[in-house]
Amino acid sequence: MLLHVLPARHGDALWLTYGPKGRNRILIDGGPRSKETTRLVRRLLEDDPPGVELLVVSHIDADHITGVLDILGDRGVSLQPGDVWFNGWQHLPTDVLGAKQGEQLTDAISRRGLPWNRAFGVGPVVAPGEGPLPRVTMPGGLSLTLLSPTPAELAALKPVWKREVEKAGLVPGVVAEPQPTAPDLLGEHRLDLPDLARRPFRSDHSEANGASIAMLAEYEGKSLLLTGDAHAAVLEAQLRRLAVERMVDRIQVDVVKLPHHGSRYNLSADLVSLIDCGRWVFSTNGSVFSHPDPETVARIVVDRPGMELVFNYRSETTERFASSSLRRAHRYRTAYPGQGPGIRVKI
């Protein structure tokens, strides 16, 4: 497997290839609206045909979904996935709200005649509360185990669907406002990672993030945890459930793509303790909310020597962790993009 973390500014756009010569491909999210991302996806599609096995739209926030709208709306992009995983308004529990703006992606999927949630019988992409976690085998042998969302997260999204899709930028001109960076946390000399690791965890309460599609991808003994913006409590519960199924104490993973761009509200110490992994991937340039948060990095590297932090951008908020004194003190490594766009992570 090879994960290409595309340069999607403060969002996610992930290109996963697997199989002989990377002939099987999955696109996960498209970042915020960006001509650069659309051109890059077009080039990736042209470089190594045939098609894409799966398009996953993890949830409705602008930094994940609006780039997909641009990609599907561009006639020059020949994207014809074998399936699309996306929970639209019709997949929410009973008496759903028909927010007009939320139908833009539905219209784009229908206009292209794409299969939609075929792997789930055209119903919602959801991990049921009981029984084995859903597991889908993709063409070429990649296995995807669904971790999030659960029915509870989809139900929680229903009452605020209209507000969330509008906030997500589906109404022209409505975009997330950049948040000021906390000056006392910028600059490596101000980062006391052990102190940050001890700070109490407070959870993300966004209903849209809670409904994120998160999954464990496995291929020929290698594994990748794709978390979207999922809530820590949901990932914790599902990984514990998976550990029981597999009769192990912790889930061994080769690479983790961090939830919510490294937000301190989505990675708890308890979640980290459930994962045996040495490489942690951050997808953000820090332009919104100043991600990744130092508390998140602290929870990964403090008392766990040998970790590698992989960033898809060099920016003020990511390069501070390249400090030689921090790396020596906590015995971790960093990786940043070279000449090409984003960064590729071989799994």
FILONU-566754 format. One record per residue (C-alpha): x, y, z. Coordinates in steps of 0.5 Angstrom, whole numbers, plus 500, padded with zeros to 3 digits. Layout:
N
+------+-------+-----+
! east ! north !  up !
+------+-------+-----+
!    X !     Y !   Z !
...
+------+-------+-----+
This chain:
347
+------+-------+-----+
! east ! north !  up !
+------+-------+-----+
!  500 !   500 ! 500 !
!  502 !   507 ! 499 !
!  499 !   513 ! 502 !
!  499 !   520 ! 498 !
!  497 !   525 ! 503 !
!  495 !   531 ! 498 !
!  497 !   538 ! 499 !
!  489 !   540 ! 501 !
!  491 !   546 ! 506 !
!  487 !   545 ! 512 !
!  483 !   539 ! 510 !
!  484 !   532 ! 508 !
!  485 !   529 ! 501 !
!  488 !   522 ! 501 !
!  490 !   518 ! 495 !
!  491 !   510 ! 497 !
!  494 !   505 ! 492 !
!  495 !   498 ! 493 !
!  496 !   492 ! 489 !
!  502 !   490 ! 484 !
!  505 !   497 ! 482 !
!  499 !   500 ! 485 !
!  494 !   499 ! 480 !
!  488 !   499 ! 485 !
!  486 !   506 ! 488 !
!  482 !   509 ! 493 !
!  481 !   517 ! 494 !
!  479 !   519 ! 501 !
!  476 !   526 ! 501 !
!  478 !   532 ! 497 !
!  480 !   538 ! 502 !
!  477 !   545 ! 501 !
!  475 !   548 ! 494 !
!  482 !   548 ! 491 !
!  484 !   548 ! 483 !
!  491 !   545 ! 485 !
!  488 !   539 ! 488 !
!  483 !   538 ! 483 !
!  489 !   538 ! 478 !
!  493 !   534 ! 482 !
!  487 !   529 ! 482 !
!  486 !   529 ! 475 !
!  494 !   528 ! 474 !
!  494 !   522 ! 479 !
!  488 !   519 ! 475 !
!  491 !   520 ! 468 !
!  498 !   517 ! 470 !
!  496 !   510 ! 472 !
!  489 !   508 ! 469 !
!  484 !   504 ! 470 !
!  479 !   507 ! 475 !
!  478 !   508 ! 482 !
!  476 !   502 ! 486 !
!  472 !   507 ! 492 !
!  471 !   514 ! 493 !
!  470 !   516 ! 501 !
!  467 !   522 ! 503 !
!  468 !   522 ! 510 !
!  463 !   527 ! 513 !
!  460 !   534 ! 511 !
!  465 !   539 ! 513 !
!  468 !   544 ! 508 !
!  475 !   541 ! 509 !
!  473 !   534 ! 506 !
!  467 !   535 ! 502 !
!  468 !   541 ! 498 !
!  474 !   539 ! 494 !
!  470 !   533 ! 492 !
!  464 !   537 ! 489 !
!  469 !   541 ! 485 !
!  472 !   534 ! 482 !
!  466 !   531 ! 481 !
!  464 !   538 ! 477 !
!  470 !   538 ! 473 !
!  468 !   535 ! 466 !
!  476 !   534 ! 465 !
!  476 !   529 ! 471 !
!  475 !   522 ! 469 !
!  473 !   519 ! 476 !
!  468 !   513 ! 476 !
!  469 !   510 ! 482 !
!  467 !   503 ! 483 !
!  463 !   505 ! 489 !
!  462 !   512 ! 493 !
!  461 !   511 ! 501 !
!  458 !   518 ! 503 !
!  452 !   518 ! 508 !
!  447 !   523 ! 505 !
!  441 !   526 ! 508 !
!  437 !   520 ! 506 !
!  442 !   516 ! 510 !
!  440 !   519 ! 517 !
!  435 !   516 ! 522 !
!  428 !   517 ! 520 !
!  424 !   524 ! 519 !
!  431 !   527 ! 516 !
!  431 !   534 ! 514 !
!  432 !   536 ! 507 !
!  437 !   541 ! 507 !
!  437 !   544 ! 500 !
!  444 !   545 ! 500 !
!  446 !   538 ! 502 !
!  444 !   535 ! 496 !
!  449 !   538 ! 492 !
!  454 !   532 ! 493 !
!  447 !   527 ! 492 !
!  446 !   531 ! 485 !
!  453 !   530 ! 483 !
!  453 !   523 ! 485 !
!  447 !   522 ! 481 !
!  449 !   526 ! 475 !
!  455 !   521 ! 474 !
!  451 !   515 ! 475 !
!  456 !   513 ! 480 !
!  454 !   507 ! 485 !
!  453 !   509 ! 492 !
!  454 !   506 ! 498 !
!  453 !   499 ! 494 !
!  458 !   495 ! 499 !
!  452 !   497 ! 505 !
!  446 !   495 ! 500 !
!  445 !   503 ! 499 !
!  444 !   504 ! 506 !
!  448 !   508 ! 511 !
!  455 !   507 ! 512 !
!  455 !   505 ! 519 !
!  458 !   500 ! 524 !
!  452 !   497 ! 528 !
!  452 !   497 ! 535 !
!  452 !   489 ! 536 !
!  456 !   484 ! 532 !
!  462 !   484 ! 528 !
!  465 !   490 ! 525 !
!  463 !   491 ! 518 !
!  469 !   488 ! 513 !
!  469 !   490 ! 506 !
!  474 !   486 ! 501 !
!  476 !   491 ! 495 !
!  478 !   489 ! 489 !
!  485 !   487 ! 489 !
!  484 !   484 ! 496 !
!  484 !   490 ! 501 !
!  480 !   489 ! 507 !
!  477 !   495 ! 510 !
!  474 !   495 ! 517 !
!  469 !   500 ! 519 !
!  470 !   503 ! 525 !
!  466 !   510 ! 525 !
!  460 !   512 ! 525 !
!  455 !   508 ! 529 !
!  448 !   509 ! 529 !
!  448 !   514 ! 535 !
!  453 !   519 ! 531 !
!  448 !   519 ! 525 !
!  442 !   520 ! 530 !
!  446 !   526 ! 533 !
!  447 !   529 ! 526 !
!  440 !   529 ! 524 !
!  437 !   535 ! 528 !
!  443 !   540 ! 526 !
!  444 !   537 ! 519 !
!  442 !   544 ! 516 !
!  446 !   548 ! 520 !
!  452 !   543 ! 519 !
!  452 !   543 ! 511 !
!  451 !   551 ! 511 !
!  457 !   551 ! 516 !
!  461 !   546 ! 511 !
!  461 !   551 ! 506 !
!  455 !   548 ! 501 !
!  452 !   555 ! 501 !
!  457 !   560 ! 497 !
!  461 !   564 ! 501 !
!  460 !   561 ! 508 !
!  467 !   558 ! 510 !
!  471 !   557 ! 516 !
!  474 !   563 ! 519 !
!  481 !   562 ! 521 !
!  483 !   562 ! 528 !
!  488 !   566 ! 532 !
!  494 !   562 ! 534 !
!  496 !   562 ! 541 !
!  502 !   565 ! 542 !
!  505 !   561 ! 548 !
!  505 !   555 ! 544 !
!  508 !   557 ! 538 !
!  516 !   556 ! 538 !
!  519 !   550 ! 540 !
!  523 !   553 ! 546 !
!  516 !   554 ! 549 !
!  513 !   547 ! 548 !
!  514 !   543 ! 555 !
!  511 !   536 ! 552 !
!  511 !   532 ! 558 !
!  507 !   538 ! 561 !
!  502 !   538 ! 555 !
!  501 !   530 ! 555 !
!  499 !   531 ! 562 !
!  493 !   536 ! 560 !
!  486 !   533 ! 561 !
!  483 !   531 ! 555 !
!  477 !   535 ! 553 !
!  473 !   532 ! 547 !
!  470 !   534 ! 540 !
!  463 !   535 ! 540 !
!  462 !   537 ! 533 !
!  456 !   533 ! 530 !
!  459 !   533 ! 523 !
!  466 !   530 ! 526 !
!  462 !   525 ! 530 !
!  459 !   522 ! 524 !
!  466 !   521 ! 520 !
!  467 !   515 ! 516 !
!  473 !   512 ! 520 !
!  476 !   505 ! 518 !
!  482 !   500 ! 518 !
!  485 !   498 ! 511 !
!  489 !   492 ! 511 !
!  493 !   489 ! 505 !
!  498 !   483 ! 505 !
!  500 !   484 ! 513 !
!  500 !   491 ! 513 !
!  495 !   496 ! 516 !
!  493 !   503 ! 516 !
!  488 !   507 ! 520 !
!  484 !   512 ! 517 !
!  480 !   516 ! 522 !
!  477 !   522 ! 518 !
!  475 !   527 ! 524 !
!  472 !   522 ! 528 !
!  471 !   523 ! 536 !
!  476 !   519 ! 540 !
!  471 !   516 ! 544 !
!  468 !   512 ! 538 !
!  475 !   510 ! 536 !
!  476 !   508 ! 543 !
!  470 !   504 ! 543 !
!  471 !   501 ! 536 !
!  478 !   499 ! 537 !
!  477 !   496 ! 544 !
!  471 !   492 ! 540 !
!  476 !   490 ! 535 !
!  481 !   488 ! 540 !
!  476 !   483 ! 543 !
!  474 !   480 ! 536 !
!  482 !   479 ! 535 !
!  484 !   477 ! 542 !
!  489 !   482 ! 542 !
!  491 !   487 ! 548 !
!  492 !   493 ! 542 !
!  491 !   494 ! 535 !
!  497 !   493 ! 531 !
!  498 !   499 ! 526 !
!  503 !   501 ! 521 !
!  501 !   508 ! 520 !
!  495 !   512 ! 523 !
!  493 !   518 ! 519 !
!  491 !   522 ! 525 !
!  484 !   525 ! 527 !
!  482 !   532 ! 525 !
!  488 !   534 ! 523 !
!  492 !   533 ! 530 !
!  487 !   537 ! 534 !
!  488 !   536 ! 541 !
!  480 !   534 ! 542 !
!  480 !   528 ! 538 !
!  486 !   524 ! 540 !
!  486 !   522 ! 547 !
!  491 !   518 ! 551 !
!  487 !   512 ! 552 !
!  486 !   512 ! 544 !
!  493 !   512 ! 543 !
!  494 !   507 ! 549 !
!  490 !   502 ! 544 !
!  494 !   503 ! 538 !
!  501 !   500 ! 537 !
!  504 !   504 ! 532 !
!  510 !   507 ! 530 !
!  508 !   512 ! 524 !
!  503 !   518 ! 525 !
!  501 !   522 ! 519 !
!  498 !   529 ! 520 !
!  494 !   532 ! 514 !
!  494 !   540 ! 515 !
!  498 !   546 ! 514 !
!  496 !   549 ! 520 !
!  492 !   555 ! 517 !
!  485 !   554 ! 520 !
!  485 !   552 ! 528 !
!  493 !   552 ! 528 !
!  493 !   545 ! 527 !
!  497 !   540 ! 529 !
!  496 !   542 ! 537 !
!  502 !   541 ! 541 !
!  498 !   537 ! 546 !
!  497 !   532 ! 541 !
!  504 !   531 ! 539 !
!  506 !   530 ! 546 !
!  501 !   524 ! 547 !
!  504 !   521 ! 542 !
!  511 !   522 ! 543 !
!  512 !   522 ! 551 !
!  514 !   516 ! 554 !
!  514 !   512 ! 547 !
!  521 !   513 ! 544 !
!  522 !   511 ! 536 !
!  515 !   515 ! 534 !
!  516 !   518 ! 527 !
!  511 !   524 ! 525 !
!  510 !   525 ! 518 !
!  507 !   532 ! 516 !
!  504 !   533 ! 509 !
!  506 !   541 ! 509 !
!  512 !   545 ! 512 !
!  509 !   551 ! 516 !
!  510 !   554 ! 522 !
!  505 !   550 ! 526 !
!  509 !   543 ! 523 !
!  516 !   545 ! 523 !
!  516 !   547 ! 530 !
!  516 !   539 ! 532 !
!  523 !   539 ! 527 !
!  527 !   542 ! 533 !
!  533 !   538 ! 534 !
!  532 !   539 ! 542 !
!  525 !   536 ! 542 !
!  527 !   530 ! 538 !
!  533 !   528 ! 542 !
!  529 !   529 ! 549 !
!  523 !   525 ! 546 !
!  527 !   520 ! 541 !
!  522 !   521 ! 535 !
!  523 !   523 ! 528 !
!  520 !   527 ! 523 !
!  518 !   527 ! 516 !
!  516 !   533 ! 511 !
!  515 !   533 ! 504 !
!  521 !   534 ! 499 !
!  520 !   537 ! 492 !
!  513 !   534 ! 490 !
!  506 !   536 ! 492 !
!  504 !   533 ! 499 !
!  508 !   527 ! 502 !
!  508 !   519 ! 500 !
!  508 !   514 ! 506 !
!  510 !   507 ! 504 !
!  506 !   502 ! 508 !
+------+-------+-----+
